[in-house]
Amino acid sequence: MQQTDINKVRASVHRQCGSKVLIQLDRGRNKVDIQEGIIQNAYPSVFTVLVKDEREVNPPQLLSFSYNDIITKDIRMKLC
């Protein structure tokens, strides 16, 4: 993994701030969560995504991820 890879991912996420995304989270042991949210902020080391519950039972959650999570494919994001 090179610093240029992280810089490309960081720039891409920063451009998508405010956009709706579909997130696929790899939880390990063949467990995968798929959630829809909005990219809130992009910081130097992490970015945050506001995820609302589909059934609206739980309050919205603010999740944070590192850019390295995208490179290692722990999470996958797709624009909605």
C-alpha contacts under 8 A as a table, 3 or more apart, distances in Angstrom:
res1	aa1	res2	aa2	distance
1	M	5	D	6.85
2	Q	5	D	5.42
2	Q	6	I	6.91
3	Q	6	I	5.21
3	Q	7	N	6.22
4	T	7	N	4.95
4	T	8	K	6.16
5	D	8	K	5.20
5	D	9	V	6.34
5	D	71	I	7.79
6	I	9	V	5.14
6	I	10	R	6.00
6	I	67	Y	6.39
6	I	68	N	6.94
6	I	71	I	7.59
7	N	10	R	5.02
7	N	11	A	6.07
8	K	11	A	5.20
8	K	12	S	6.15
9	V	12	S	5.08
9	V	13	V	6.15
9	V	67	Y	6.42
9	V	70	I	7.71
9	V	71	I	7.86
10	R	13	V	5.27
10	R	14	H	6.05
10	R	42	A	7.64
10	R	44	P	7.76
10	R	67	Y	6.39
11	A	14	H	5.04
11	A	15	R	6.22
12	S	15	R	5.25
12	S	16	Q	6.48
13	V	16	Q	5.09
13	V	17	C	6.55
13	V	42	A	6.85
13	V	47	F	7.78
14	H	17	C	5.48
14	H	41	N	7.58
14	H	42	A	5.48
16	Q	19	S	5.42
16	Q	39	I	7.04
17	C	38	I	7.73
17	C	39	I	5.06
17	C	40	Q	5.86
17	C	41	N	6.17
17	C	42	A	7.11
18	G	38	I	5.91
18	G	39	I	5.25
18	G	40	Q	5.77
18	G	41	N	7.96
19	S	38	I	5.53
19	S	39	I	5.86
19	S	79	L	7.26
19	S	80	C	8.00
20	K	36	E	7.23
20	K	37	G	5.69
20	K	38	I	4.42
20	K	39	I	6.70
20	K	79	L	6.15
20	K	80	C	5.61
21	V	36	E	5.80
21	V	37	G	5.52
21	V	38	I	5.92
21	V	39	I	7.22
21	V	77	M	6.30
21	V	78	K	5.47
21	V	79	L	4.44
21	V	80	C	5.21
22	L	34	I	7.04
22	L	35	Q	5.87
22	L	36	E	4.49
22	L	37	G	6.50
22	L	77	M	5.61
22	L	78	K	5.16
22	L	79	L	6.25
22	L	80	C	6.34
23	I	33	D	7.98
23	I	34	I	5.60
23	I	35	Q	5.24
23	I	36	E	6.00
23	I	37	G	7.47
23	I	75	I	6.72
23	I	76	R	5.74
23	I	77	M	4.67
23	I	78	K	6.67
24	Q	32	V	6.67
24	Q	33	D	5.72
24	Q	34	I	4.49
24	Q	35	Q	6.59
24	Q	75	I	5.52
24	Q	76	R	5.11
24	Q	77	M	6.45
25	L	32	V	5.53
25	L	33	D	5.03
25	L	34	I	6.24
25	L	74	D	6.35
25	L	75	I	4.67
25	L	76	R	6.77
26	D	30	N	7.63
26	D	31	K	6.30
26	D	32	V	4.82
26	D	33	D	6.74
26	D	74	D	5.29
26	D	75	I	6.01
27	R	30	N	7.30
27	R	31	K	5.16
27	R	32	V	5.63
27	R	33	D	7.22
27	R	74	D	7.90
28	G	31	K	5.46
28	G	32	V	7.48
35	Q	51	V	6.98
36	E	51	V	6.10
36	E	52	K	7.28
37	G	49	V	6.01
37	G	50	L	5.27
37	G	51	V	4.28
37	G	52	K	6.50
38	I	49	V	5.41
38	I	50	L	5.26
38	I	51	V	6.74
39	I	42	A	7.94
39	I	47	F	7.52
39	I	48	T	5.98
39	I	49	V	4.37
39	I	50	L	6.42
40	Q	47	F	7.55
40	Q	48	T	5.49
40	Q	49	V	5.40
40	Q	50	L	6.38
41	N	47	F	5.62
41	N	48	T	5.41
41	N	49	V	7.47
42	A	46	V	6.37
42	A	47	F	4.28
42	A	48	T	6.59
43	Y	46	V	5.26
43	Y	47	F	5.59
45	S	66	S	6.05
45	S	67	Y	6.88
46	V	64	S	6.46
46	V	65	F	5.44
46	V	66	S	4.27
46	V	67	Y	6.14
47	F	64	S	5.59
47	F	65	F	5.57
47	F	66	S	6.38
47	F	67	Y	7.46
48	T	62	L	6.45
48	T	63	L	5.51
48	T	64	S	4.31
48	T	65	F	6.40
49	V	62	L	5.67
49	V	63	L	5.22
49	V	64	S	6.30
50	L	60	P	6.64
50	L	61	Q	5.72
50	L	62	L	4.51
50	L	63	L	6.32
51	V	60	P	5.56
51	V	61	Q	5.21
51	V	62	L	6.28
51	V	63	L	7.23
52	K	56	E	7.12
52	K	58	N	7.85
52	K	59	P	6.89
52	K	60	P	4.38
52	K	61	Q	6.43
53	D	56	E	4.91
53	D	57	V	6.63
53	D	58	N	5.91
53	D	59	P	6.96
53	D	60	P	6.36
54	E	57	V	7.95
55	R	58	N	7.81
56	E	59	P	7.02
65	F	69	D	6.56
66	S	69	D	5.38
66	S	70	I	7.48
67	Y	70	I	5.50
67	Y	71	I	6.75
68	N	71	I	4.99
68	N	72	T	6.08
69	D	72	T	5.31
69	D	73	K	5.90
69	D	74	D	5.04
69	D	75	I	5.86
70	I	73	K	4.88
70	I	74	D	6.19
70	I	75	I	5.47
70	I	76	R	6.24
70	I	77	M	8.00
71	I	74	D	7.83
72	T	75	I	7.93
73	K	76	R	6.08
